Amino acid sequence: MDQRVREHAATLVDWSARVDPGDAVVVSVAEGAHDLAVAVAEALGERDATPVFLYDSDEVSRAFLRAGLDHDGSGDAGDDTDADADDYDDAERADEAEPTDDRTFHEPAHERALLEAADVYLRLGGGRNTAARADVPGPRRQARARAVQAVREARFDTRWVSTVHPTRSLAQAAGMSYEAYREFAYGAILRDWGALADEMDRLKRRLDAGSEVHLVAPGTDLRLSIEGRTAVNSAASVAYDSHNLPSGEVFTAPHGAEGEVTFDVPLTIDGRRVRDVRLVFEDGTVVEHDAAEGADAVADVLDTDAGARRLGELGIGMNRGIDRFTDNVLFDEKMGDTVHLAVGRAYDACLPEGESGNDSAVHVDMILDVSEDARLEVDGEVVQRNGRFAWEDGFED
């Protein structure tokens, strides 16, 4: 086994999740994350934790979500020699014939009970097909998201951390060789997180003291209210209220938005490609939306519930170890020279004691590149211009 896999597991268990002896740990393992799961199991055993391992597969999820549709939807080409062409034609016919049904999804109370009994939840991502659920109808996605909302909340009550094992499918999505992608991924994951936390604290303190953020970039002129909010120094550890590995961002939960924003970094939402999303906000709510590609995927998210049309997060990337876009939001949103906004649920760590933030069954991040012709102001002061922060070399006032 590559020694970096064991280093990844040790970082996840010790720095990120702060696993203690006797902790009840739920580990969700994607179908391509076997090697990382083995290393995590070894690390948890050495730390005298008690783990339960769950199998997490987008293809299994797709089969469940599509069950009962009029056609098979299996993608099995049988004995046809031109399978790729036939699958493509079948997918086109399926999109045209897809019924909009009222299938009921029940809350998985048994899964919620498992998470309510857990101290730690670890998600090891890394599937075989990044677009496995692309043909699941939007209404079914929305219904399922609403049904599992209590499960999601139970997970958020644990010391939860999501990470990803570098796989060939992720390398392909990033347009990289597998070897190059592993170098990239571990360069982002195996960081001096304490040093990065000290640097990011400068931005956290500025946001904590601020009332309004003004973001200006091509296709973007947006004002966000942040008064009374607490920014999170997301240094890849629950000790910092941070739940992603890799991380490297500072984020907060705006409670108002006015203006428009264009997200120019391509991304994938539920297996569907999305590009150049434009949102217009009035009184904190999305009143217009469009996209050059994948507009239906954006509409499906916004139609999930009332909270899906409001913002749950403003995040500012600061991980300079991430130096390219890879079509994986776990990495892309942390990249230096980026800002991201999420529609949907706000995280409690950003909210005053006893206050409820935006509530939704979804939390979907979208990213814009701020490396050129862009600035981020806090209360009228330019904190970042063209991707450089005021305290960094190369900043132009």
Long-range contacts (C-beta under 8 A, 24 or more apart in sequence): 1-35, 1-38, 1-39, 2-35, 2-182, 4-182, 4-186, 4-190, 5-35, 5-36, 5-39, 5-165, 6-39, 6-42, 6-43, 7-186, 7-190, 8-36, 8-39, 8-163, 8-165, 8-186, 8-189, 8-190, 9-36, 9-39, 9-40, 9-42, 9-43, 10-43, 11-189, 11-190, 11-193, 11-236, 11-245, 12-40, 12-43, 12-122, 12-161, 12-163, 12-245, 13-40, 13-43, 13-44, 13-47, 13-122, 14-43, 14-47, 15-193, 15-236, 15-237, 16-161, 16-163, 16-236, 16-237, 16-238, 16-242, 16-245, 17-120, 17-122, 17-159, 17-160, 17-161, 17-238, 18-159, 18-237, 18-238, 18-239, 19-44, 19-47, 19-49, 19-120, 20-47, 20-49, 20-119, 21-47, 21-48, 21-49, 22-48, 22-49, 22-50, 23-49, 23-50, 23-119, 23-120, 24-49, 24-50, 24-52, 24-117, 24-118, 24-119, 24-120, 25-49, 25-50, 25-51, 25-52, 25-118, 25-119, 25-120, 25-121, 25-122, 26-51, 26-52, 26-54, 26-114, 26-115, 26-118, 26-120, 26-121, 26-122, 26-158, 27-51, 27-52, 27-53, 27-54, 27-121, 27-122, 27-123, 27-124, 28-54, 28-56, 28-121, 28-122, 28-123, 28-124, 29-53, 29-54, 29-55, 29-56, 29-124, 30-56, 30-57, 30-58, 30-123, 30-124, 30-125, 30-126, 30-127, 30-164, 30-165, 31-55, 31-56, 31-57, 31-58, 31-59, 31-126, 31-127, 31-128, 32-126, 32-127, 32-128, 32-165, 32-167, 32-168, 32-169, 33-124, 33-125, 33-126, 33-164, 33-165, 33-167, 35-165, 36-124, 36-126, 36-163, 36-165, 37-124, 40-122, 40-124, 49-120, 52-114, 52-118, 56-123, 56-124, 56-125, 57-127, 58-127, 58-129, 58-132, 58-133, 58-271, 59-127, 59-128, 59-129, 59-132, 61-132, 61-133, 62-132, 62-133, 62-135, 62-136, 65-133, 65-136, 65-140, 65-141, 65-144, 66-135, 66-136, 66-137, 66-140, 68-101, 68-103, 69-98, 69-99, 69-101, 69-137, 70-97, 70-99, 71-97, 73-135, 91-135, 94-135, 95-135, 98-135, 98-137, 99-137, 100-137, 100-139, 101-137, 101-139, 101-140, 102-139, 103-140, 103-143, 104-143, 105-140, 105-143, 105-144, 105-146, 105-147, 105-148, 106-147, 107-147, 107-148, 107-150, 107-151, 108-147, 108-148, 108-151, 111-148, 111-151, 112-150, 112-151, 112-154, 115-151, 115-154, 115-155, 115-157, 115-158, 116-154, 116-157, 118-158, 119-158, 119-159, 120-158, 120-159, 120-160, 120-161, 121-155, 121-158, 121-159, 121-160, 121-161, 122-160, 122-161, 122-162, 122-163, 123-160, 123-161, 123-162, 123-163, 124-163, 124-164, 124-165, 125-162, 125-163, 125-164, 125-165, 125-330, 126-164, 126-165, 126-166, 126-167, 126-169, 126-170, 127-167, 127-169, 128-167, 128-169, 129-169, 130-169, 130-170, 130-172, 130-173, 130-268, 130-271, 130-327, 131-268, 131-271, 131-272, 132-271, 133-270, 133-271, 134-270, 134-271, 134-272, 135-271, 136-270, 136-271, 138-296, 138-297, 138-299, 138-300, 138-303, 141-270, 141-300, 141-304, 142-300, 142-303, 142-304, 142-305, 142-361, 145-304, 145-361, 145-362, 146-304, 146-305, 146-361, 148-361, 149-361, 152-361, 156-347, 156-348, 159-238, 160-238, 160-243, 161-238, 161-243, 161-244, 161-245, 162-243, 162-244, 162-245, 162-330, 163-189, 163-244, 163-245, 163-246, 163-330, 164-328, 164-330, 170-326, 170-328, 173-268, 173-326, 173-327, 173-328, 174-324, 174-325, 174-326, 174-327, 174-328, 176-326, 181-326, 184-322, 184-323, 184-324, 184-326, 185-331, 187-321, 188-246, 188-248, 188-319, 188-321, 188-322, 188-331, 188-334, 189-245, 189-246, 191-236, 191-246, 191-248, 191-319, 191-321, 193-235, 193-236, 193-237, 194-235, 196-235, 196-248, 196-318, 196-319, 197-233, 197-235, 197-240, 199-318, 200-233, 200-234, 200-235, 200-248, 200-249, 200-250, 200-318, 201-233, 202-389, 202-391, 203-231, 203-250, 203-316, 203-318, 203-383, 203-389, 204-231, 204-232, 204-233, 204-250, 206-378, 206-383, 207-231, 207-250, 207-252, 207-378, 210-378, 210-379, 211-379, 212-378, 212-379, 213-254, 213-314, 213-376, 213-377, 213-378, 214-376, 214-377, 214-380, 215-261, 215-339, 215-370, 215-374, 215-375, 215-376, 215-377, 216-374, 216-375, 216-376, 216-377, 217-262, 217-339, 217-368, 217-369, 217-370, 217-373, 217-374, 217-375, 218-262, 218-264, 218-373, 218-374, 219-260, 219-261, 219-262, 219-264, 219-278, 220-259, 220-260, 220-261, 220-262, 220-368, 220-374, 221-259, 221-260, 222-257, 222-258, 222-259, 222-260, 222-261, 222-281, 223-257, 223-258, 223-259, 224-254, 224-256, 224-257, 224-311, 224-314, 225-254, 225-255, 225-256, 225-257, 226-252, 226-253, 226-254, 226-255, 226-314, 227-255, 228-255, 228-352, 229-253, 229-254, 229-255, 229-350, 229-351, 229-352, 230-349, 230-350, 230-351, 230-352, 231-350, 232-347, 232-349, 232-350, 234-315, 234-334, 241-347, 241-349, 244-330, 244-334, 246-319, 246-321, 246-322, 246-330, 246-331, 246-334, 247-319, 247-334, 248-317, 248-318, 248-319, 248-320, 248-321, 248-322, 248-334, 249-315, 249-316, 249-317, 249-318, 249-319, 249-333, 249-334, 249-340, 250-315, 250-316, 250-318, 251-313, 251-314, 251-315, 251-316, 251-347, 251-350, 252-313, 252-314, 252-350, 253-311, 253-312, 253-313, 253-314, 253-346, 253-347, 253-350, 253-351, 253-357, 253-358, 254-311, 254-313, 254-314, 255-284, 255-357, 255-358, 256-283, 256-284, 257-281, 257-284, 257-310, 257-311, 258-282, 258-283, 258-284, 260-288, 261-341, 261-368, 262-368, 263-340, 263-341, 263-366, 263-367, 263-368, 264-368, 264-369, 265-325, 265-332, 265-338, 265-366, 265-367, 265-368, 265-369, 266-293, 266-325, 266-327, 267-327, 267-329, 267-332, 267-365, 267-366, 267-367, 268-327, 269-294, 269-297, 269-298, 269-301, 269-364, 270-297, 270-300, 272-296, 272-297, 274-298, 274-366, 277-366, 279-343, 281-311, 284-310, 284-311, 285-309, 285-310, 286-310, 286-343, 301-343, 301-344, 301-362, 301-364, 302-343, 304-344, 304-360, 304-361, 304-362, 305-360, 305-361, 305-362, 306-360, 307-344, 307-345, 307-358, 307-359, 307-360, 307-361, 308-343, 308-344, 308-360, 308-361, 308-362, 308-364, 309-343, 310-343, 310-344, 310-358, 310-360, 311-341, 311-342, 311-343, 311-346, 311-358, 312-342, 312-343, 312-344, 312-345, 312-346, 312-347, 312-357, 312-358, 312-360, 312-363, 313-340, 313-341, 313-342, 313-346, 313-347, 313-350, 313-363, 313-365, 314-339, 314-340, 314-341, 315-339, 315-340, 315-341, 315-342, 315-365, 316-376, 316-384, 329-365, 329-367, 332-367, 333-365, 333-367, 336-387, 337-369, 337-370, 337-371, 337-387, 338-367, 338-368, 338-369, 338-370, 339-367, 339-368, 339-370, 339-376, 340-365, 340-366, 340-367, 340-368, 341-365, 341-366, 342-366
